[in-house]
């Protein structure tokens, strides 16, 4: 991470999250690919750092990986670390921090405290003190599965906030396999049964390990919205399975040649390459049970989930299937916004709609058709006394949504409400 003088372009400082790692560590990445946040009054900038490379084998980077997979607060003037909080120890799951840290004043347990909210791919929401990084909502270390690939040394525990409860499921058994017919359900049951899975943070393996949630989340780069008046956070999550299989380095080229359309990476410098694939049925539906996408409302004064509702339909992935599979939600990429009038707007899902929900109840109040996928976070503005909501409808290639290049604005009925005093 580098800072530059905005007037001269001169380099002001640089920060390497791996500088704090154990001596002799061989790794890359741990960069910041999601947006950063800043508190101008405190002179702090908040970084959501990522996992080190290679993603799925960490034998050459013993220890906790310094300040990788962390929320790091830097002094904006100097780049010096004010504090750091690691959300995954020795990350070998690509469970990096995918979204900007959200700055909010939280009333958890009484009183109000400046905080940083960090949503994660694991479906967890960490709430940290903005001045010191100490959890506002307590975090506990829990034992996680062990038995890693040769040469690997896992962390025996991982951090879990005590509230809110996890926003995405993390355990699945063959009997939980989803399918519309006995045929496709049976195919999914077999895929689940042949892989290793002992819950969240089961390590990658040569046999093949289920990552649940998959490396797309849980939460992803859209982040969350926070209503300061109500003290409520709004966050969307996905639910799908990845199967990650380690491949001995000498066999990677042959594996890639045999399956050119599958994601297979050599993980250069590691003794294992990797194969990563979403578990889908022969009909192209997720093998894990729905809902596959949810929108949540969390009372940050108590950590309690107020409501959660399915987000999205199968309409644009399999036309007319939404009548057979109602209320299943869909994986989603892009975040929500919340207005002072009590509306939550979000696109994100794999159907081409922008939606409005009642912030108090989660009821869907409206949806507007988009010319392409709305995998983006909307914005709102007022022009000539009228309020509008705008979203970039560009689609998302990896998710298979329709591509486009339009900015679409919807006008709210009536004059814009007066500015909120909250």
C-alpha positions in Angstrom: 0.0 0.0 0.0 1.5 3.4 -1.0 0.5 6.9 -0.3 1.3 9.8 -2.6 1.3 13.6 -2.2 -1.8 14.7 -4.0 -0.1 18.0 -5.1 3.3 16.7 -6.3 2.8 13.0 -6.9 5.8 12.2 -4.6 5.7 9.0 -2.7 4.9 9.8 1.0 5.1 6.3 2.5 4.6 2.6 1.8 3.2 -0.2 3.9 3.7 -4.0 3.5 1.3 -6.2 5.5 3.9 -9.1 5.4 6.7 -7.0 7.0 5.4 -8.2 10.4 5.5 -11.8 9.4 8.0 -14.3 10.8 11.5 -14.1 9.4 12.2 -16.1 6.3 8.5 -16.1 5.1 8.2 -16.7 1.4 4.9 -15.2 0.2 3.3 -12.5 -1.9 0.0 -10.7 -2.1 -1.6 -9.8 1.3 -2.4 -6.6 -0.6 -5.6 -4.5 -0.4 -7.9 -5.1 -3.3 -11.1 -3.8 -1.7 -11.8 -0.1 -1.0 -10.2 1.5 2.0 -11.9 3.8 4.6 -10.6 7.0 6.3 -11.4 8.9 9.5 -10.2 12.4 8.7 -10.7 13.6 12.3 -8.5 10.8 13.7 -6.0 10.9 10.8 -6.5 7.2 10.3 -6.9 5.1 7.2 -8.4 1.6 7.5 -7.1 -1.3 5.2 -8.9 -4.6 4.6 -5.9 -6.8 3.8 -6.0 -10.0 1.8 -4.5 -13.5 2.1 -0.9 -14.2 1.2 0.0 -16.2 -1.9 -0.1 -19.0 -2.7 -3.7 -19.1 -1.6 -4.2 -22.7 -0.6 -0.8 -23.8 0.8 1.2 -21.9 3.4 4.1 -24.2 4.2 6.6 -21.5 3.1 5.0 -18.9 5.4 5.0 -20.4 8.9 3.1 -18.4 11.5 0.2 -16.0 11.4 1.2 -14.2 8.2 1.9 -10.8 9.8 -0.9 -8.4 9.1 -2.4 -10.3 6.2 -6.2 -11.1 6.3 -6.5 -8.3 8.8 -8.1 -4.9 9.4 -5.2 -2.5 9.7 -5.4 1.1 10.9 -2.6 3.3 9.7 -1.7 6.9 10.6 -2.5 8.6 7.3 0.3 11.1 7.6 3.1 8.6 8.2 1.9 5.1 7.3 2.7 3.8 10.7 0.5 1.1 12.2 -1.9 2.4 14.8 -3.4 -1.1 15.3 -4.2 -4.3 13.5 -6.8 -7.1 14.0 -6.5 -10.4 12.2 -9.7 -11.9 11.0 -8.1 -15.2 9.7 -4.9 -16.7 11.1 -2.5 -18.3 8.5 -5.1 -18.0 5.8 -5.1 -21.0 3.4 -8.8 -20.6 2.3 -8.7 -17.3 0.3 -10.9 -15.9 3.1 -9.4 -12.4 2.7 -11.3 -9.3 3.7 -13.3 -8.4 0.6 -15.0 -5.2 1.5 -14.3 -1.7 2.8 -14.3 -1.4 6.6 -17.4 0.6 7.5 -17.1 3.4 10.1 -20.0 3.7 12.5 -20.9 4.7 16.1 -22.1 1.6 17.8 -24.2 1.4 21.0 -23.5 -2.3 21.8 -24.0 -2.9 25.5 -25.0 0.7 26.3 -23.3 4.0 25.4 -21.9 4.8 21.9 -18.4 4.0 20.7 -16.7 4.8 17.4 -16.3 1.5 15.6 -15.1 -0.3 12.5 -17.4 -3.0 11.0 -15.7 -5.6 8.8 -17.8 -8.2 7.0 -16.0 -11.3 5.8 -16.3 -14.1 3.3 -16.9 -16.5 6.2 -20.2 -14.8 6.8 -18.9 -13.2 10.0 -19.2 -9.5 11.1 -16.4 -8.1 13.3 -17.0 -4.9 15.2 -13.8 -3.3 16.3 -13.0 -0.1 18.3 -11.9 2.6 15.9 -9.2 4.0 18.2 -7.6 0.8 19.3 -8.9 -2.2 17.3 -10.2 -3.9 20.5 -13.4 -5.8 19.7 -16.5 -3.8 20.7 -18.5 -7.0 20.4 -16.3 -9.7 22.0 -14.3 -12.2 19.8 -13.4 -15.7 20.9 -10.8 -18.1 19.6 -12.3 -21.5 18.7 -10.6 -24.7 17.7 -10.8 -25.5 14.0 -10.1 -28.6 11.9 -6.5 -29.7 11.6 -4.7 -32.3 9.5 -3.3 -30.2 6.7 -1.4 -31.1 3.5 2.3 -32.2 3.9 4.5 -29.3 4.9 1.7 -27.2 6.2 1.3 -25.9 9.7 -2.2 -24.5 10.5 -3.4 -22.2 13.2 -5.1 -24.4 15.9 -7.8 -21.7 16.4 -9.6 -19.0 14.5 -11.4 -15.8 15.7 -15.2 -15.7 15.9 -17.3 -12.7 17.1 -20.0 -13.7 19.7 -22.5 -11.6 17.8 -24.1 -11.5 15.4 -24.3 -15.2 14.8 -22.8 -16.4 11.5 -24.7 -15.0 8.5 -23.9 -17.9 6.2 -24.1 -21.7 6.8 -20.8 -23.5 7.2 -21.6 -27.2 7.7 -23.1 -29.6 5.2 -23.6 -33.4 5.0 -24.4 -35.6 2.0 -28.0 -35.9 3.2 -28.3 -32.1 2.9 -27.7 -32.1 -0.9 -30.2 -30.1 -3.0 -31.8 -31.2 -6.2 -35.1 -30.7 -8.0 -35.2 -34.5 -8.9 -33.8 -37.6 -7.3 -31.2 -37.7 -10.1 -29.6 -34.4 -9.7 -29.9 -34.6 -5.9 -28.1 -37.9 -6.0 -25.3 -36.4 -8.1 -24.8 -33.6 -5.6 -24.9 -36.1 -2.7 -22.1 -38.0 -4.3 -20.0 -34.8 -4.9 -20.4 -33.8 -1.2 -19.7 -37.3 0.1 -16.4 -37.7 -1.7 -14.9 -34.5 -0.4 -13.4 -33.7 3.0 -15.5 -31.4 5.1 -15.5 -30.9 8.9 -17.0 -27.4 9.0 -15.6 -23.9 8.5 -11.8 -23.8 8.1 -11.4 -27.4 7.0 -7.9 -27.3 5.3 -7.3 -27.9 1.6 -6.4 -31.4 0.7 -5.4 -33.8 -2.1 -8.7 -35.6 -1.6 -10.6 -32.3 -2.2 -12.1 -30.1 0.5 -15.4 -28.3 0.6 -15.2 -24.6 1.4 -18.5 -23.6 2.8 -19.1 -20.7 2.4 -17.2 -20.6 -0.9 -14.4 -18.1 -1.6 -17.0 -15.7 -3.0 -18.6 -15.4 0.5 -20.5 -15.0 2.8 -20.1 -11.3 2.2 -18.1 -9.9 -0.7 -16.9 -6.6 -2.1 -20.3 -4.8 -1.8 -19.8 -4.4 1.9 -22.7 -3.2 4.2 -24.9 -0.2 4.8 -25.4 1.3 8.2 -28.3 3.4 9.4 -26.9 5.6 12.3 -30.4 6.6 13.5 -31.7 3.1 13.9 -28.3 1.6 14.7 -28.9 -1.2 12.1 -26.5 -2.7 9.6 -27.7 -4.1 6.3 -25.6 -6.8 4.7 -26.1 -9.2 1.8 -24.5 -12.7 1.7 -24.2 -15.6 -0.7 -24.3 -19.4 0.0 -22.5 -21.8 -2.2 -19.8 -24.6 -2.1 -16.3 -24.7 -3.5 -14.4 -27.9 -3.8 -10.7 -27.1 -3.6 -8.3 -29.9 -4.5 -4.5 -29.8 -4.1 -2.6 -31.3 -7.1 1.0 -32.4 -6.8 3.1 -29.9 -8.7 4.4 -32.5 -11.2 0.8 -33.3 -12.2 -0.6 -29.8 -12.6 0.2 -29.4 -16.4 -1.5 -32.7 -17.2 -4.5 -31.8 -15.1 -4.8 -28.5 -16.8 -4.6 -30.1 -20.2 -7.3 -32.6 -19.3 -9.7 -29.9 -18.0 -8.9 -26.6 -19.8 -12.1 -25.0 -18.8 -11.7 -25.6 -15.1 -9.8 -23.3 -12.8 -6.5 -25.0 -12.2 -3.5 -23.0 -10.9 0.1 -24.1 -10.4 0.6 -22.1 -7.2 4.2 -21.4 -8.4 6.8 -22.3 -5.9 4.5 -24.5 -3.8 4.6 -28.4 -3.9 0.9 -28.3 -4.9 -1.2 -26.7 -7.5 -4.9 -26.3 -7.0 -8.2 -27.0 -8.6 -11.2 -24.9 -7.6 -14.8 -25.5 -8.7 -18.2 -24.5 -7.6 -20.3 -27.5 -6.8 -23.3 -27.5 -9.1 -25.8 -30.2 -10.0 -26.2 -31.5 -13.5 -29.0 -29.0 -13.9 -26.6 -26.1 -13.1 -28.1 -25.4 -9.6 -26.0 -25.2 -6.4 -25.6 -28.5 -4.6 -26.1 -26.9 -1.2 -29.7 -26.2 0.0 -31.2 -22.7 -0.5 -31.5 -19.9 0.2 -28.4 -19.1 -2.0 -28.6 -15.4 -1.3 -29.9 -13.4 1.7 -30.2 -9.8 2.8 -29.9 -9.3 6.6 -30.7 -6.6 9.1 -28.6 -6.6 12.3 -29.3 -4.5 15.4 -25.8 -3.4 16.3 -27.0 -2.4 19.8 -27.6 -6.0 20.6 -25.9 -8.0 17.8 -29.3 -9.6 17.1 -30.5 -10.4 13.5 -33.8 -8.5 13.1 -34.7 -10.1 9.8 -33.2 -11.9 6.9 -34.9 -12.4 3.5 -34.0 -14.1 0.2 -32.3 -11.9 -2.3 -32.8 -12.6 -6.0 -34.5 -15.2 -8.1 -33.4 -17.8 -10.7 -35.4 -16.0 -13.4 -32.4 -14.9 -15.5 -30.3 -18.1 -14.9 -33.2 -20.5 -15.9 -36.3 -18.7 -17.2 -39.6 -19.7 -15.5 -37.7 -21.7 -12.9 -38.6 -19.0 -10.4 -42.1 -20.3 -10.3 -40.8 -23.8 -9.3 -38.1 -22.4 -7.0 -39.6 -19.3 -5.2 -37.8 -17.6 -2.3 -34.4 -19.3 -2.9 -32.3 -16.2 -3.3 -29.2 -16.1 -5.5 -25.5 -15.5 -5.0 -24.9 -11.8 -5.2 -22.1 -9.3 -5.8 -22.6 -5.6 -4.9 -23.8 -3.9 -1.7 -26.9 -2.1 -0.3 -27.6 1.5 0.6 -30.1 2.6 3.2 -32.0 5.9 3.1 -33.3 8.1 6.0 -36.8 7.4 4.9 -36.4 3.7 5.8 -35.6 2.0 2.4 -32.9 -0.4 1.5 -31.9 -0.4 -2.2 -29.8 -3.3 -3.6 -29.1 -4.9 -7.0 -26.3 -7.5 -6.6 -28.3 -10.7 -7.2 -27.9 -12.8 -10.4 -31.2 -11.6 -11.8 -31.4 -8.2 -13.5 -33.3 -6.1 -11.0 -32.8 -3.3 -8.6 -34.9 -3.8 -5.5 -36.2 -1.7 -2.6 -36.9 -3.3 0.8 -38.6 -1.9 3.9 -35.7 -1.3 6.3 -37.9 -2.2 9.3 -39.4 -5.5 8.1 -37.4 -6.7 5.1 -40.5 -6.7 2.9 -39.7 -6.2 -0.8 -41.6 -3.1 -1.8 -40.5 -2.6 -5.4 -38.2 -4.0 -8.1 -37.1 -2.3 -11.3 -35.9 -4.2 -14.3 -32.3 -3.5 -15.5 -30.9 -3.9 -19.0 -28.0 -6.0 -17.7 -26.7 -7.5 -14.4 -26.7 -5.1 -11.5 -23.6 -6.4 -9.8 -22.8 -3.0 -8.3 -23.7 -0.9 -5.3 -26.4 1.8 -6.0 -26.2 5.4 -5.1 -28.8 8.0 -4.4 -28.9 11.8 -5.1 -31.3 14.7 -5.4 -31.7 16.8 -8.5 -34.2 19.7 -8.8 -36.0 18.6 -5.7 -36.5 14.9 -6.9 -34.7 12.0 -5.3 -33.1 9.4 -7.6 -31.5 6.0 -7.2 -28.8 5.1 -9.7 -27.0 1.8 -10.4 -24.3 0.7 -12.9 -25.7 -2.2 -15.0 -22.5 -3.7 -16.3 -23.0 -7.4 -15.5 -20.5 -9.8 -14.1 -18.6 -12.1 -16.4 -17.7 -14.8 -13.9 -21.2 -15.0 -12.5 -22.7 -15.3 -16.0 -25.0 -12.3 -15.8 -25.8 -10.3 -18.9 -23.1 -7.8 -19.8 -23.8 -4.1 -20.3 -22.5 -0.6 -20.0 -25.5 1.4 -18.8 -26.1 3.7 -15.9 -29.8 3.4 -14.9 -31.6 6.0 -12.7 -35.0 5.5 -11.1 -36.9 8.5 -9.7 -38.7 8.2 -6.4 -42.3 9.4 -6.3 -42.9 12.9 -5.0 -40.4 15.6 -3.8 -37.2 14.6 -2.0 -37.5 14.3 1.8 -35.8 17.0 3.9 -32.2 16.2 5.0 -32.0 13.9 8.0 -31.0 15.4 11.3 -29.8 12.0 12.6 
